[in-house]
């Protein structure tokens, strides 16, 4: 897998996300869907 260069801000966010449990990731995904009115489903 090729490495994608991120800004320092996005790198911090990605590092934090890596520490989340599966349940926390699901909660975050649901929150972001509702917050921005988007869906992961096509």
PDBQT receptor file of N, H, CA, C and O in Angstrom, charges set to zero:
ATOM      1  N   UNK A   1       0.856  -1.172   0.000  1.00  0.00    +0.000 N 
ATOM      2  CA  UNK A   1       0.000   0.000   0.000  1.00  0.00    +0.000 C 
ATOM      3  C   UNK A   1       0.900   1.233   0.000  1.00  0.00    +0.000 C 
ATOM      4  O   UNK A   1       1.840   1.316   0.790  1.00  0.00    +0.000 OA
ATOM      5  N   UNK A   2       0.617   2.182  -0.877  1.00  0.00    +0.000 N 
ATOM      6  H   UNK A   2      -0.147   2.114  -1.519  1.00  0.00    +0.000 HD
ATOM      7  CA  UNK A   2       1.426   3.393  -0.942  1.00  0.00    +0.000 C 
ATOM      8  C   UNK A   2       1.050   4.329   0.203  1.00  0.00    +0.000 C 
ATOM      9  O   UNK A   2      -0.099   4.381   0.641  1.00  0.00    +0.000 OA
ATOM     10  N   UNK A   3       2.048   5.060   0.669  1.00  0.00    +0.000 N 
ATOM     11  H   UNK A   3       2.981   5.018   0.313  1.00  0.00    +0.000 HD
ATOM     12  CA  UNK A   3       1.817   5.979   1.778  1.00  0.00    +0.000 C 
ATOM     13  C   UNK A   3       1.291   7.311   1.256  1.00  0.00    +0.000 C 
ATOM     14  O   UNK A   3       1.856   7.898   0.333  1.00  0.00    +0.000 OA
ATOM     15  N   UNK A   4       0.212   7.775   1.854  1.00  0.00    +0.000 N 
ATOM     16  H   UNK A   4      -0.246   7.298   2.605  1.00  0.00    +0.000 HD
ATOM     17  CA  UNK A   4      -0.395   9.047   1.481  1.00  0.00    +0.000 C 
ATOM     18  C   UNK A   4       0.128  10.107   2.440  1.00  0.00    +0.000 C 
ATOM     19  O   UNK A   4       0.124   9.905   3.655  1.00  0.00    +0.000 OA
ATOM     20  N   UNK A   5       0.572  11.219   1.908  1.00  0.00    +0.000 N 
ATOM     21  H   UNK A   5       0.575  11.383   0.922  1.00  0.00    +0.000 HD
ATOM     22  CA  UNK A   5       1.081  12.319   2.730  1.00  0.00    +0.000 C 
ATOM     23  C   UNK A   5      -0.095  13.147   3.243  1.00  0.00    +0.000 C 
ATOM     24  O   UNK A   5      -0.925  13.615   2.464  1.00  0.00    +0.000 OA
ATOM     25  N   UNK A   6      -0.155  13.320   4.559  1.00  0.00    +0.000 N 
ATOM     26  H   UNK A   6       0.520  12.940   5.192  1.00  0.00    +0.000 HD
ATOM     27  CA  UNK A   6      -1.215  14.104   5.181  1.00  0.00    +0.000 C 
ATOM     28  C   UNK A   6      -0.620  15.329   5.856  1.00  0.00    +0.000 C 
ATOM     29  O   UNK A   6       0.547  15.337   6.248  1.00  0.00    +0.000 OA
ATOM     30  N   UNK A   7      -1.436  16.353   5.982  1.00  0.00    +0.000 N 
ATOM     31  H   UNK A   7      -2.384  16.346   5.663  1.00  0.00    +0.000 HD
ATOM     32  CA  UNK A   7      -1.016  17.515   6.760  1.00  0.00    +0.000 C 
ATOM     33  C   UNK A   7      -0.889  17.082   8.219  1.00  0.00    +0.000 C 
ATOM     34  O   UNK A   7      -1.404  16.034   8.609  1.00  0.00    +0.000 OA
ATOM     35  N   UNK A   8      -0.211  17.881   9.009  1.00  0.00    +0.000 N 
ATOM     36  H   UNK A   8       0.208  18.732   8.692  1.00  0.00    +0.000 HD
ATOM     37  CA  UNK A   8      -0.036  17.556  10.424  1.00  0.00    +0.000 C 
ATOM     38  C   UNK A   8      -1.387  17.415  11.124  1.00  0.00    +0.000 C 
ATOM     39  O   UNK A   8      -1.570  16.522  11.951  1.00  0.00    +0.000 OA
ATOM     40  N   UNK A   9      -2.325  18.291  10.794  1.00  0.00    +0.000 N 
ATOM     41  H   UNK A   9      -2.176  19.016  10.122  1.00  0.00    +0.000 HD
ATOM     42  CA  UNK A   9      -3.662  18.256  11.397  1.00  0.00    +0.000 C 
ATOM     43  C   UNK A   9      -4.366  16.937  11.084  1.00  0.00    +0.000 C 
ATOM     44  O   UNK A   9      -4.906  16.289  11.981  1.00  0.00    +0.000 OA
ATOM     45  N   UNK A  10      -4.359  16.540   9.801  1.00  0.00    +0.000 N 
ATOM     46  H   UNK A  10      -3.921  17.067   9.073  1.00  0.00    +0.000 HD
ATOM     47  CA  UNK A  10      -5.025  15.298   9.415  1.00  0.00    +0.000 C 
ATOM     48  C   UNK A  10      -4.292  14.079   9.961  1.00  0.00    +0.000 C 
ATOM     49  O   UNK A  10      -4.920  13.073  10.287  1.00  0.00    +0.000 OA
ATOM     50  N   UNK A  11      -2.981  14.162  10.060  1.00  0.00    +0.000 N 
ATOM     51  H   UNK A  11      -2.470  14.979   9.795  1.00  0.00    +0.000 HD
ATOM     52  CA  UNK A  11      -2.211  13.056  10.620  1.00  0.00    +0.000 C 
ATOM     53  C   UNK A  11      -2.583  12.832  12.084  1.00  0.00    +0.000 C 
ATOM     54  O   UNK A  11      -2.700  11.688  12.524  1.00  0.00    +0.000 OA
ATOM     55  N   UNK A  12      -2.772  13.925  12.847  1.00  0.00    +0.000 N 
ATOM     56  H   UNK A  12      -2.677  14.854  12.489  1.00  0.00    +0.000 HD
ATOM     57  CA  UNK A  12      -3.195  13.812  14.246  1.00  0.00    +0.000 C 
ATOM     58  C   UNK A  12      -4.563  13.139  14.343  1.00  0.00    +0.000 C 
ATOM     59  O   UNK A  12      -4.775  12.266  15.185  1.00  0.00    +0.000 OA
ATOM     60  N   UNK A  13      -5.487  13.551  13.475  1.00  0.00    +0.000 N 
ATOM     61  H   UNK A  13      -5.315  14.260  12.792  1.00  0.00    +0.000 HD
ATOM     62  CA  UNK A  13      -6.837  12.972  13.476  1.00  0.00    +0.000 C 
ATOM     63  C   UNK A  13      -6.767  11.484  13.145  1.00  0.00    +0.000 C 
ATOM     64  O   UNK A  13      -7.400  10.667  13.815  1.00  0.00    +0.000 OA
ATOM     65  N   UNK A  14      -6.003  11.132  12.119  1.00  0.00    +0.000 N 
ATOM     66  H   UNK A  14      -5.489  11.795  11.575  1.00  0.00    +0.000 HD
ATOM     67  CA  UNK A  14      -5.881   9.731  11.711  1.00  0.00    +0.000 C 
ATOM     68  C   UNK A  14      -5.277   8.891  12.830  1.00  0.00    +0.000 C 
ATOM     69  O   UNK A  14      -5.713   7.764  13.067  1.00  0.00    +0.000 OA
ATOM     70  N   UNK A  15      -4.285   9.432  13.510  1.00  0.00    +0.000 N 
ATOM     71  H   UNK A  15      -3.931  10.347  13.317  1.00  0.00    +0.000 HD
ATOM     72  CA  UNK A  15      -3.651   8.709  14.616  1.00  0.00    +0.000 C 
ATOM     73  C   UNK A  15      -4.654   8.452  15.732  1.00  0.00    +0.000 C 
ATOM     74  O   UNK A  15      -4.666   7.370  16.317  1.00  0.00    +0.000 OA
ATOM     75  N   UNK A  16      -5.489   9.429  16.029  1.00  0.00    +0.000 N 
ATOM     76  H   UNK A  16      -5.479  10.308  15.554  1.00  0.00    +0.000 HD
ATOM     77  CA  UNK A  16      -6.518   9.250  17.053  1.00  0.00    +0.000 C 
ATOM     78  C   UNK A  16      -7.546   8.207  16.621  1.00  0.00    +0.000 C 
ATOM     79  O   UNK A  16      -7.955   7.374  17.430  1.00  0.00    +0.000 OA
ATOM     80  N   UNK A  17      -7.964   8.243  15.370  1.00  0.00    +0.000 N 
ATOM     81  H   UNK A  17      -7.632   8.920  14.713  1.00  0.00    +0.000 HD
ATOM     82  CA  UNK A  17      -8.949   7.288  14.864  1.00  0.00    +0.000 C 
ATOM     83  C   UNK A  17      -8.418   5.863  14.966  1.00  0.00    +0.000 C 
ATOM     84  O   UNK A  17      -9.174   4.933  15.250  1.00  0.00    +0.000 OA
ATOM     85  N   UNK A  18      -7.116   5.692  14.733  1.00  0.00    +0.000 N 
ATOM     86  H   UNK A  18      -6.503   6.447  14.502  1.00  0.00    +0.000 HD
ATOM     87  CA  UNK A  18      -6.508   4.362  14.810  1.00  0.00    +0.000 C 
ATOM     88  C   UNK A  18      -6.659   3.735  16.187  1.00  0.00    +0.000 C 
ATOM     89  O   UNK A  18      -6.604   2.511  16.311  1.00  0.00    +0.000 OA
ATOM     90  N   UNK A  19      -6.848   4.546  17.229  1.00  0.00    +0.000 N 
ATOM     91  H   UNK A  19      -6.893   5.540  17.129  1.00  0.00    +0.000 HD
ATOM     92  CA  UNK A  19      -6.942   4.022  18.593  1.00  0.00    +0.000 C 
ATOM     93  C   UNK A  19      -8.377   3.671  18.995  1.00  0.00    +0.000 C 
ATOM     94  O   UNK A  19      -8.593   3.100  20.064  1.00  0.00    +0.000 OA
ATOM     95  N   UNK A  20      -9.355   4.003  18.154  1.00  0.00    +0.000 N 
ATOM     96  H   UNK A  20      -9.179   4.466  17.285  1.00  0.00    +0.000 HD
ATOM     97  CA  UNK A  20     -10.758   3.758  18.485  1.00  0.00    +0.000 C 
ATOM     98  C   UNK A  20     -11.108   2.280  18.411  1.00  0.00    +0.000 C 
ATOM     99  O   UNK A  20     -10.527   1.522  17.634  1.00  0.00    +0.000 OA
ATOM    100  N   UNK A  21     -12.070   1.892  19.236  1.00  0.00    +0.000 N 
ATOM    101  H   UNK A  21     -12.542   2.509  19.866  1.00  0.00    +0.000 HD
ATOM    102  CA  UNK A  21     -12.620   0.546  19.138  1.00  0.00    +0.000 C 
ATOM    103  C   UNK A  21     -13.591   0.508  17.961  1.00  0.00    +0.000 C 
ATOM    104  O   UNK A  21     -13.949   1.550  17.411  1.00  0.00    +0.000 OA
ATOM    105  N   UNK A  22     -14.009  -0.679  17.582  1.00  0.00    +0.000 N 
ATOM    106  H   UNK A  22     -13.718  -1.525  18.029  1.00  0.00    +0.000 HD
ATOM    107  CA  UNK A  22     -14.966  -0.822  16.484  1.00  0.00    +0.000 C 
ATOM    108  C   UNK A  22     -16.274  -0.114  16.825  1.00  0.00    +0.000 C 
ATOM    109  O   UNK A  22     -16.872   0.528  15.962  1.00  0.00    +0.000 OA
ATOM    110  N   UNK A  23     -16.713  -0.223  18.055  1.00  0.00    +0.000 N 
ATOM    111  H   UNK A  23     -16.227  -0.744  18.756  1.00  0.00    +0.000 HD
ATOM    112  CA  UNK A  23     -17.950   0.433  18.483  1.00  0.00    +0.000 C 
ATOM    113  C   UNK A  23     -17.800   1.950  18.380  1.00  0.00    +0.000 C 
ATOM    114  O   UNK A  23     -18.705   2.633  17.900  1.00  0.00    +0.000 OA
ATOM    115  N   UNK A  24     -16.671   2.474  18.826  1.00  0.00    +0.000 N 
ATOM    116  H   UNK A  24     -15.936   1.920  19.216  1.00  0.00    +0.000 HD
ATOM    117  CA  UNK A  24     -16.436   3.914  18.737  1.00  0.00    +0.000 C 
ATOM    118  C   UNK A  24     -16.388   4.377  17.287  1.00  0.00    +0.000 C 
ATOM    119  O   UNK A  24     -16.901   5.446  16.959  1.00  0.00    +0.000 OA
ATOM    120  N   UNK A  25     -15.774   3.578  16.416  1.00  0.00    +0.000 N 
ATOM    121  H   UNK A  25     -15.357   2.709  16.682  1.00  0.00    +0.000 HD
ATOM    122  CA  UNK A  25     -15.726   3.927  14.992  1.00  0.00    +0.000 C 
ATOM    123  C   UNK A  25     -17.127   3.969  14.398  1.00  0.00    +0.000 C 
ATOM    124  O   UNK A  25     -17.439   4.855  13.603  1.00  0.00    +0.000 OA
ATOM    125  N   UNK A  26     -17.970   3.016  14.781  1.00  0.00    +0.000 N 
ATOM    126  H   UNK A  26     -17.716   2.296  15.427  1.00  0.00    +0.000 HD
ATOM    127  CA  UNK A  26     -19.347   2.988  14.287  1.00  0.00    +0.000 C 
ATOM    128  C   UNK A  26     -20.108   4.223  14.768  1.00  0.00    +0.000 C 
ATOM    129  O   UNK A  26     -20.860   4.830  14.005  1.00  0.00    +0.000 OA
ATOM    130  N   UNK A  27     -19.911   4.592  16.034  1.00  0.00    +0.000 N 
ATOM    131  H   UNK A  27     -19.300   4.100  16.654  1.00  0.00    +0.000 HD
ATOM    132  CA  UNK A  27     -20.562   5.783  16.576  1.00  0.00    +0.000 C 
ATOM    133  C   UNK A  27     -20.085   7.040  15.851  1.00  0.00    +0.000 C 
ATOM    134  O   UNK A  27     -20.888   7.922  15.544  1.00  0.00    +0.000 OA
ATOM    135  N   UNK A  28     -18.787   7.127  15.579  1.00  0.00    +0.000 N 
ATOM    136  H   UNK A  28     -18.135   6.411  15.829  1.00  0.00    +0.000 HD
ATOM    137  CA  UNK A  28     -18.234   8.277  14.868  1.00  0.00    +0.000 C 
ATOM    138  C   UNK A  28     -18.798   8.361  13.457  1.00  0.00    +0.000 C 
ATOM    139  O   UNK A  28     -19.160   9.443  12.995  1.00  0.00    +0.000 OA
ATOM    140  N   UNK A  29     -18.874   7.227  12.772  1.00  0.00    +0.000 N 
ATOM    141  H   UNK A  29     -18.580   6.348  13.147  1.00  0.00    +0.000 HD
ATOM    142  CA  UNK A  29     -19.415   7.205  11.410  1.00  0.00    +0.000 C 
ATOM    143  C   UNK A  29     -20.862   7.690  11.410  1.00  0.00    +0.000 C 
ATOM    144  O   UNK A  29     -21.252   8.489  10.560  1.00  0.00    +0.000 OA
ATOM    145  N   UNK A  30     -21.652   7.209  12.359  1.00  0.00    +0.000 N 
ATOM    146  H   UNK A  30     -21.336   6.559  13.050  1.00  0.00    +0.000 HD
ATOM    147  CA  UNK A  30     -23.057   7.616  12.469  1.00  0.00    +0.000 C 
ATOM    148  C   UNK A  30     -23.158   9.119  12.737  1.00  0.00    +0.000 C 
ATOM    149  O   UNK A  30     -23.978   9.810  12.131  1.00  0.00    +0.000 OA
ATOM    150  N   UNK A  31     -22.327   9.616  13.639  1.00  0.00    +0.000 N 
ATOM    151  H   UNK A  31     -21.661   9.055  14.130  1.00  0.00    +0.000 HD
ATOM    152  CA  UNK A  31     -22.323  11.044  13.958  1.00  0.00    +0.000 C 
ATOM    153  C   UNK A  31     -21.991  11.879  12.725  1.00  0.00    +0.000 C 
ATOM    154  O   UNK A  31     -22.672  12.864  12.441  1.00  0.00    +0.000 OA
ATOM    155  N   UNK A  32     -20.949  11.492  11.993  1.00  0.00    +0.000 N 
ATOM    156  H   UNK A  32     -20.396  10.692  12.223  1.00  0.00    +0.000 HD
ATOM    157  CA  UNK A  32     -20.538  12.251  10.809  1.00  0.00    +0.000 C 
ATOM    158  C   UNK A  32     -21.603  12.212   9.720  1.00  0.00    +0.000 C 
ATOM    159  O   UNK A  32     -21.823  13.206   9.029  1.00  0.00    +0.000 OA
ATOM    160  N   UNK A  33     -22.269  11.058   9.564  1.00  0.00    +0.000 N 
ATOM    161  H   UNK A  33     -22.091  10.250  10.126  1.00  0.00    +0.000 HD
ATOM    162  CA  UNK A  33     -23.357  10.958   8.587  1.00  0.00    +0.000 C 
ATOM    163  C   UNK A  33     -24.463  11.951   8.924  1.00  0.00    +0.000 C 
ATOM    164  O   UNK A  33     -24.965  12.652   8.046  1.00  0.00    +0.000 OA
ATOM    165  N   UNK A  34     -24.840  12.006  10.203  1.00  0.00    +0.000 N 
ATOM    166  H   UNK A  34     -24.431  11.436  10.916  1.00  0.00    +0.000 HD
ATOM    167  CA  UNK A  34     -25.910  12.910  10.626  1.00  0.00    +0.000 C 
ATOM    168  C   UNK A  34     -25.461  14.370  10.578  1.00  0.00    +0.000 C 
ATOM    169  O   UNK A  34     -26.226  15.237  10.155  1.00  0.00    +0.000 OA
ATOM    170  N   UNK A  35     -24.248  14.645  11.001  1.00  0.00    +0.000 N 
ATOM    171  H   UNK A  35     -23.626  13.941  11.345  1.00  0.00    +0.000 HD
ATOM    172  CA  UNK A  35     -23.714  16.013  11.052  1.00  0.00    +0.000 C 
ATOM    173  C   UNK A  35     -23.646  16.646   9.669  1.00  0.00    +0.000 C 
ATOM    174  O   UNK A  35     -23.995  17.814   9.496  1.00  0.00    +0.000 OA
ATOM    175  N   UNK A  36     -23.189  15.860   8.672  1.00  0.00    +0.000 N 
ATOM    176  H   UNK A  36     -22.906  14.912   8.813  1.00  0.00    +0.000 HD
ATOM    177  CA  UNK A  36     -22.981  16.407   7.339  1.00  0.00    +0.000 C 
ATOM    178  C   UNK A  36     -24.035  15.973   6.324  1.00  0.00    +0.000 C 
ATOM    179  O   UNK A  36     -23.943  16.315   5.145  1.00  0.00    +0.000 OA
ATOM    180  N   UNK A  37     -25.037  15.220   6.782  1.00  0.00    +0.000 N 
ATOM    181  H   UNK A  37     -25.111  14.942   7.740  1.00  0.00    +0.000 HD
ATOM    182  CA  UNK A  37     -26.124  14.816   5.898  1.00  0.00    +0.000 C 
ATOM    183  C   UNK A  37     -25.687  13.920   4.758  1.00  0.00    +0.000 C 
ATOM    184  O   UNK A  37     -26.202  14.017   3.645  1.00  0.00    +0.000 OA
ATOM    185  N   UNK A  38     -24.725  13.040   5.044  1.00  0.00    +0.000 N 
ATOM    186  H   UNK A  38     -24.307  12.962   5.949  1.00  0.00    +0.000 HD
ATOM    187  CA  UNK A  38     -24.222  12.117   4.028  1.00  0.00    +0.000 C 
ATOM    188  C   UNK A  38     -24.411  10.689   4.510  1.00  0.00    +0.000 C 
ATOM    189  O   UNK A  38     -24.720  10.454   5.678  1.00  0.00    +0.000 OA
ATOM    190  N   UNK A  39     -24.224   9.738   3.607  1.00  0.00    +0.000 N 
ATOM    191  H   UNK A  39     -23.973   9.928   2.658  1.00  0.00    +0.000 HD
ATOM    192  CA  UNK A  39     -24.349   8.333   3.952  1.00  0.00    +0.000 C 
ATOM    193  C   UNK A  39     -23.249   7.541   3.277  1.00  0.00    +0.000 C 
ATOM    194  O   UNK A  39     -22.849   7.842   2.152  1.00  0.00    +0.000 OA
ATOM    195  N   UNK A  40     -22.763   6.525   3.975  1.00  0.00    +0.000 N 
ATOM    196  H   UNK A  40     -23.088   6.281   4.889  1.00  0.00    +0.000 HD
ATOM    197  CA  UNK A  40     -21.751   5.643   3.401  1.00  0.00    +0.000 C 
ATOM    198  C   UNK A  40     -22.389   4.687   2.397  1.00  0.00    +0.000 C 
ATOM    199  O   UNK A  40     -21.694   4.089   1.575  1.00  0.00    +0.000 OA
ATOM    200  N   UNK A  41     -23.690   4.545   2.464  1.00  0.00    +0.000 N 
ATOM    201  H   UNK A  41     -24.255   5.031   3.132  1.00  0.00    +0.000 HD
ATOM    202  CA  UNK A  41     -24.407   3.658   1.545  1.00  0.00    +0.000 C 
ATOM    203  C   UNK A  41     -24.688   4.375   0.229  1.00  0.00    +0.000 C 
ATOM    204  O   UNK A  41     -25.043   5.553   0.224  1.00  0.00    +0.000 OA
ATOM    205  N   UNK A  42     -24.531   3.663  -0.888  1.00  0.00    +0.000 N 
ATOM    206  H   UNK A  42     -24.243   2.706  -0.884  1.00  0.00    +0.000 HD
ATOM    207  CA  UNK A  42     -24.829   4.297  -2.192  1.00  0.00    +0.000 C 
ATOM    208  C   UNK A  42     -26.319   4.496  -2.408  1.00  0.00    +0.000 C 
ATOM    209  O   UNK A  42     -26.729   5.012  -3.447  1.00  0.00    +0.000 OA
TER     210      UNK A  42
